[in-house]
Amino acid sequence: MTAEQDDLAFKALTQKISRARGVSCDAYKDKCMRRRIAVRMRARGVHTYEDYSRLLDQDAHEYELLLDALTINVTKFYRNPETWNALAKPYLADLWHARRGQVRVWSAGCASGEEPYTLAVLLCETARSAGDDAATRARVDATDVDRLSLERTRAAQYPETAFTEMPAALVRRYFTAAPPRRPLPAVQRLVHILKHDLTREPPPDPPYDLIVCRNVVIYFDRPTQERLFATFADALTPNGILLLGKVETLFGPARDRLVLQEPRERIYQKPV
Ligand SMILES: C[S@@+](CC[C@H](N)C(=O)[O-])C[C@H]1O[C@@H](n2cnc3c(N)ncnc32)[C@H](O)[C@@H]1O
């Protein structure tokens, strides 16, 4: 098969997946899609995109397995501790003091929930320091495109290995003692879980004071990333914060609208 034929077969396959499952495959980097599809092809012992396409026709469950492979779900509580420490003080504390009403947070691409529950814990801590009640002032929208990830977020049961980066005092204060650990009701109550596709849908319930989107846009192609960054800038309140993953960088028009406050931690802020 020539490279051109291979490209055509790949394009036909991704268009078919997009049509069948309503995911915008063309928003993802080709290299990333090819690698993930190759994983499923190997698992099913087929060697060409055409054969894999036929297999999808015969076996609807394979679509679920493929979508699972496409959405990489690695995550942890308090992943990259220095980032959360930098966010908590001064940014989260300042937001808490500046806002009279609700402090609204969006964890976009939340995987199995470790990130939004980390945010809920930090909001509880911020409220505690301010002598406030988090439940009445904070809300975290936790969204992901992957159904299985959202089920895990709802189930909210985590093995010890999920906590290796979180300070032990926070684990003791905000999670049940016996494994599998669960966030306490005061933490869970802050988190609202919903299915959402970042490549196709507007933000679920703007405006937000803090948008956390880490290790997600890395899989998207440049035009999709640029569009998404502009959407985030629109969705933030004045003084609102955008937190990206450690290897992700803002570009395009949004770069002129948000100020890079912490270069190492990828903390951006919208000017007033
Ligand atoms: C590597 S995880 C990142 C989890 C967490 N944000 C973190 O940094 O620990 C990437 C997540 O992005 C989600 N994702 C991929 N494409 C998406 C899309 N189009 N819309 C929303 N979420 C998406 C995946 O399902 C996966 O849960």
Ligand as a Chemical Component Dictionary entry (heavy atoms), coordinates in Angstrom:
data_LIG
# 
_chem_comp.id                   LIG 
_chem_comp.type                 NON-POLYMER 
_chem_comp.pdbx_formal_charge   0 
_chem_comp.three_letter_code    LIG 
# 
loop_
_chem_comp_atom.comp_id 
_chem_comp_atom.atom_id 
_chem_comp_atom.alt_atom_id 
_chem_comp_atom.type_symbol 
_chem_comp_atom.charge 
_chem_comp_atom.model_Cartn_x 
_chem_comp_atom.model_Cartn_y 
_chem_comp_atom.model_Cartn_z 
_chem_comp_atom.pdbx_ordinal 
LIG C1  C1  C 0  -4.401  12.466 30.609 1  
LIG S1  S1  S 1  -6.042  12.768 31.148 2  
LIG C2  C2  C 0  -5.824  14.230 32.122 3  
LIG C3  C3  C 0  -6.548  14.160 33.432 4  
LIG C4  C4  C 0  -6.331  15.348 34.372 5  
LIG N1  N1  N 0  -6.746  16.580 33.762 6  
LIG C5  C5  C 0  -4.886  15.432 34.818 7  
LIG O1  O1  O 0  -4.119  16.224 34.281 8  
LIG O2  O2  O -1 -4.509  14.688 35.724 9  
LIG C6  C6  C 0  -6.830  13.377 29.657 10 
LIG C7  C7  C 0  -8.352  13.405 29.752 11 
LIG O3  O3  O 0  -8.854  14.195 28.662 12 
LIG C8  C8  C 0  -10.074 13.626 28.249 13 
LIG N2  N2  N 0  -10.430 14.072 26.896 14 
LIG C9  C9  C 0  -9.871  13.694 25.704 15 
LIG N3  N3  N 0  -10.527 14.284 24.674 16 
LIG C10 C10 C 0  -11.493 15.066 25.243 17 
LIG C11 C11 C 0  -12.498 15.916 24.699 18 
LIG N4  N4  N 0  -12.632 16.068 23.375 19 
LIG N5  N5  N 0  -13.339 16.566 25.561 20 
LIG C12 C12 C 0  -13.213 16.390 26.903 21 
LIG N6  N6  N 0  -12.288 15.595 27.473 22 
LIG C13 C13 C 0  -11.433 14.935 26.654 23 
LIG C14 C14 C 0  -9.786  12.126 28.330 24 
LIG O4  O4  O 0  -10.971 11.381 28.349 25 
LIG C15 C15 C 0  -8.975  12.023 29.627 26 
LIG O5  O5  O 0  -9.791  11.743 30.726 27 
# 
loop_
_chem_comp_bond.comp_id 
_chem_comp_bond.atom_id_1 
_chem_comp_bond.atom_id_2 
_chem_comp_bond.value_order 
_chem_comp_bond.pdbx_ordinal 
LIG C1  S1  SING 1  
LIG S1  C2  SING 2  
LIG S1  C6  SING 3  
LIG C2  C3  SING 4  
LIG C3  C4  SING 5  
LIG C4  N1  SING 6  
LIG C4  C5  SING 7  
LIG C5  O1  DOUB 8  
LIG C5  O2  SING 9  
LIG C6  C7  SING 10 
LIG C7  O3  SING 11 
LIG C7  C15 SING 12 
LIG O3  C8  SING 13 
LIG C8  N2  SING 14 
LIG C8  C14 SING 15 
LIG N2  C9  SING 16 
LIG N2  C13 SING 17 
LIG C9  N3  DOUB 18 
LIG N3  C10 SING 19 
LIG C10 C11 SING 20 
LIG C10 C13 DOUB 21 
LIG C11 N4  SING 22 
LIG C11 N5  DOUB 23 
LIG N5  C12 SING 24 
LIG C12 N6  DOUB 25 
LIG N6  C13 SING 26 
LIG C14 O4  SING 27 
LIG C14 C15 SING 28 
LIG C15 O5  SING 29 
# 
